[in-house]
């Protein structure tokens, strides 16, 4: 087995931040990686017992901790595993995940897990650089199944990305005044700054809030609404729609159709789907901008009604 010379997991989240496209080292959850056969990897991660944004629910880790760990594997494996030069842009195409709630319980200290990853659908450009790849992820905690995920993304050199983005390239701020936040308790939040939805007066519809000063969702400047913002919006919309004390998103299937820009309102809407066996709640969340659907997510959540 080839063990690469990134710092050991023993000291905590010490993969260099630029390997996972983060600036704040405290937001890096990956600790080491191994390449044990072609296109197959094991990435170790460590989650804090408490996080300022990825909040616990009913003593369980936030599933978006798992999603963010998977997201951090995109750049890590692109750069360290496939020699993609730094400065290239990675664009999500789709993501699905499912977690086992019993494996998400918070212990007395940090949670260590191993992400077993197989890569498929690998495309390269004429110069050999990575162009696109799909990650198939199985997460184990103490040898027991925690969850699985599948994600595909594409890679673009800076010059190609600038052409792709056109007049939006380099635009890193949301113009105008940030719209008011939905009531924090309705979206399972305890701070208005962490609310990513703005009320519209309709129960199933909100506006997206691009709070570019948010230290987690906007860790570094970007020229469009980031993918993790939409996944958080999906979770908050599903929770608000459920009118529940807890709506724990155990399974999510998301597709990213196109960029969402800062200069036009983005509408977040939700519709309920029937669930198999009648357990939990299944909702479809859509993001619409300028009349086009830019993002779609089907969220399956375990729901606990509020105590009367």
C-alpha positions in Angstrom: 0.0 0.0 0.0 1.3 3.4 -0.9 0.9 5.8 2.0 1.2 9.4 1.0 3.2 11.9 3.0 0.4 14.0 4.3 0.3 14.5 8.1 -1.0 11.7 10.4 -4.6 11.6 11.6 -3.3 11.3 15.1 -2.9 15.0 15.5 -6.4 15.8 14.2 -7.5 17.6 11.0 -4.1 18.3 9.5 -4.5 17.9 5.8 -3.3 21.2 4.5 -6.3 23.5 3.9 -5.4 24.2 0.2 -5.7 20.5 -0.5 -9.4 20.7 0.3 -10.1 24.2 -1.0 -10.5 25.7 2.5 -8.7 28.6 4.2 -9.7 28.0 7.8 -7.8 24.9 9.1 -10.4 24.3 11.8 -12.9 23.5 9.0 -10.7 20.8 7.6 -12.1 17.4 8.5 -9.7 15.1 6.5 -6.6 13.8 8.2 -4.8 11.4 5.8 -5.2 9.3 2.7 -4.0 6.1 1.2 -4.0 4.9 -2.4 -4.1 1.1 -2.1 -4.9 0.3 -5.7 -5.6 2.2 -8.9 -8.5 4.6 -8.5 -9.2 3.3 -5.0 -8.5 5.3 -1.8 -9.0 5.3 1.9 -9.4 8.8 3.4 -9.5 9.3 7.1 -11.6 12.0 8.7 -12.2 13.4 12.2 -15.3 15.2 13.3 -15.4 17.5 16.3 -17.9 16.6 19.0 -19.3 20.1 18.6 -19.3 22.4 15.6 -20.5 26.0 15.4 -22.5 25.4 12.2 -23.0 21.6 11.7 -25.2 21.3 14.8 -26.1 18.0 16.6 -29.6 16.8 16.5 -30.9 14.5 19.2 -27.4 13.5 20.1 -26.5 12.7 16.4 -23.9 14.3 14.2 -25.2 16.6 11.4 -25.3 14.5 8.2 -23.9 17.6 6.4 -20.7 16.9 8.3 -20.5 13.7 6.2 -21.4 15.6 3.0 -18.7 18.2 3.7 -16.2 15.4 4.3 -17.1 13.9 1.0 -16.8 17.3 -0.7 -13.4 17.8 0.7 -12.3 14.5 -0.9 -13.0 16.1 -4.3 -10.0 18.4 -4.3 -7.9 16.2 -2.1 -8.0 13.3 -4.5 -7.9 15.5 -7.6 -4.7 17.2 -6.5 -2.9 14.5 -4.5 -4.3 11.4 -6.3 -4.6 12.6 -9.9 -2.0 15.4 -10.0 -4.5 18.2 -10.9 -2.7 21.5 -10.6 -3.8 23.9 -7.8 -5.9 26.8 -9.0 -8.3 24.6 -11.1 -12.0 24.9 -10.4 -14.2 21.9 -9.4 -17.9 21.9 -10.3 -20.5 19.6 -8.8 -22.8 17.8 -11.1 -24.7 15.6 -8.6 -24.5 14.2 -5.1 -26.4 11.5 -3.2 -25.8 10.3 0.3 -27.5 8.1 3.0 -26.4 7.7 6.6 -27.3 5.2 9.4 -28.5 7.3 12.3 -27.3 4.8 15.0 -23.7 5.3 13.6 -24.0 9.1 13.8 -24.2 9.2 17.6 -21.9 11.8 19.2 -19.4 10.3 21.7 -17.4 12.0 24.4 -14.6 13.1 22.1 -13.9 13.6 18.3 -15.4 11.0 15.9 -12.9 9.2 13.6 -14.1 7.5 10.4 -12.6 6.1 7.2 -14.0 6.9 3.8 -13.4 4.0 1.3 -13.5 5.6 -2.1 -13.6 4.1 -5.6 -13.4 6.4 -8.6 -15.1 5.7 -11.9 -16.2 7.6 -15.0 -12.7 9.2 -15.2 -12.3 11.6 -18.1 -9.0 13.4 -19.0 -8.3 16.2 -21.3 -5.9 16.0 -24.3 -3.0 17.1 -22.0 -3.8 14.3 -19.5 -5.3 16.5 -16.8 -8.3 15.3 -14.9 -11.6 16.5 -16.5 -14.3 14.7 -14.5 -14.7 11.8 -12.1 -17.3 10.1 -10.0 -16.6 9.2 -6.3 -18.3 6.2 -4.8 -17.9 6.5 -1.0 -18.5 4.0 1.9 -17.9 5.4 5.4 -17.0 3.2 8.3 -16.8 4.2 12.0 -15.0 1.7 14.2 -15.4 -0.8 11.3 -19.2 -0.4 11.2 -21.2 1.1 8.4 -21.9 4.8 8.8 -23.1 5.9 5.4 -22.5 6.0 1.7 -22.3 8.7 -1.0 -21.9 9.1 -4.7 -20.8 12.3 -6.3 -19.6 13.5 -9.7 -17.7 16.7 -10.5 -15.8 18.3 -13.4 -12.5 20.1 -13.3 -11.6 23.3 -15.2 -8.4 25.2 -15.7 -8.5 28.9 -14.7 -8.6 30.1 -18.3 -11.4 27.7 -19.2 -13.3 28.6 -16.1 -13.1 32.3 -16.9 -14.5 31.7 -20.4 -17.2 29.5 -18.9 -18.3 32.1 -16.4 -18.1 35.1 -18.8 -19.0 38.4 -17.1 -19.5 36.6 -13.8 -15.9 35.5 -13.5 -14.4 37.0 -10.4 -17.6 38.4 -9.0 -17.3 37.5 -5.3 -20.0 39.4 -3.5 -23.8 39.4 -3.4 -25.1 42.9 -4.4 -27.7 44.8 -2.4 -29.1 44.1 1.1 -29.3 40.6 2.4 -33.0 39.6 2.6 -34.4 39.0 6.1 -33.9 35.6 7.6 -36.7 33.1 8.2 -37.3 32.5 11.9 -34.3 30.4 13.1 -36.3 27.9 15.1 -38.4 27.0 12.0 -35.3 25.8 10.2 -33.6 24.1 13.1 -31.1 26.9 13.7 -30.3 29.0 16.8 -28.7 32.0 15.0 -30.1 34.2 12.3 -26.7 34.3 10.7 -26.9 30.6 9.9 -30.4 30.8 8.3 -30.1 30.6 4.5 -33.8 31.1 3.7 -35.8 34.3 3.6 -39.6 34.1 3.9 -41.9 35.1 1.0 -45.2 34.8 2.7 -45.8 31.3 1.2 -45.4 28.2 3.2 -43.5 26.3 0.5 -41.4 29.0 -1.0 -38.4 31.1 0.2 -35.6 33.2 -1.2 -32.0 32.1 -0.9 -29.8 34.2 1.3 -26.2 34.5 0.0 -24.5 35.6 3.3 -21.0 35.9 1.8 -19.7 36.8 5.3 -20.6 33.4 6.7 -17.4 31.8 8.0 -18.3 28.2 7.0 -20.5 28.4 3.8 -18.3 31.2 2.4 -14.9 30.2 3.8 -13.3 31.8 0.7 -14.4 34.1 -2.1 -16.5 32.5 -4.8 -18.3 33.9 -7.9 -21.6 32.0 -7.4 -23.7 30.4 -4.7 -21.8 27.4 -3.5 -23.1 23.8 -3.5 -23.0 23.4 0.3 -25.3 26.4 0.5 -27.9 24.7 -1.5 -27.7 21.5 0.5 -28.2 23.5 3.6 -31.1 25.3 2.0 -32.6 21.9 1.1 -32.3 20.7 4.7 -33.8 24.0 6.1 -36.7 23.9 3.6 -37.5 20.3 4.5 -37.4 21.1 8.2 -39.6 24.2 7.8 -42.1 22.3 5.7 -42.3 19.5 8.3 -43.2 21.8 11.2 -41.3 19.3 13.3 -39.0 19.5 16.3 -36.4 17.5 14.4 -36.3 16.6 10.7 -33.1 14.5 10.3 -32.1 14.2 6.6 -31.0 10.5 6.4 -31.0 10.4 2.6 -30.5 13.1 -0.1 -30.3 13.0 -3.9 -29.2 16.3 -5.5 -28.5 17.5 -9.0 -26.7 20.7 -9.9 -27.9 21.9 -13.3 -26.2 25.3 -13.6 -24.6 28.2 -11.6 -26.7 30.4 -9.4 -25.6 34.0 -9.7 -25.5 36.7 -7.0 -27.3 39.4 -9.1 -30.8 37.8 -9.3 -33.2 36.3 -6.7 -33.1 32.6 -6.3 -36.3 30.9 -5.2 -36.3 27.8 -3.1 -39.5 25.8 -3.2 -40.6 22.4 -1.7 -43.1 19.7 -2.5 -43.9 16.6 -0.5 -43.4 13.1 -2.0 -45.1 10.0 -0.6 -42.7 7.8 1.4 -42.4 4.0 1.1 -43.9 2.4 4.1 -45.0 5.7 5.5 -41.9 6.5 7.6 -40.4 9.9 7.7 -41.0 12.6 5.2 -39.7 12.9 1.6 -39.6 16.3 -0.1 -38.3 17.7 -3.4 -36.6 21.0 -3.1 -36.0 23.1 -6.2 -33.9 26.2 -6.7 -35.1 28.5 -9.5 -33.4 31.6 -10.9 -34.5 33.6 -13.9 -37.3 31.1 -14.6 -34.9 28.1 -14.8 -34.4 25.2 -12.3 -30.7 25.4 -11.3 -30.7 22.8 -8.5 -32.9 19.9 -7.4 -32.8 17.8 -4.3 -35.0 15.0 -2.9 -34.6 14.9 0.9 -35.8 12.0 3.0 -35.9 12.9 6.7 -36.8 11.2 9.9 -39.3 13.5 11.6 -40.1 14.0 15.3 -43.2 16.1 16.0 -42.8 18.9 18.5 -44.0 18.2 22.0 -47.4 19.7 22.6 
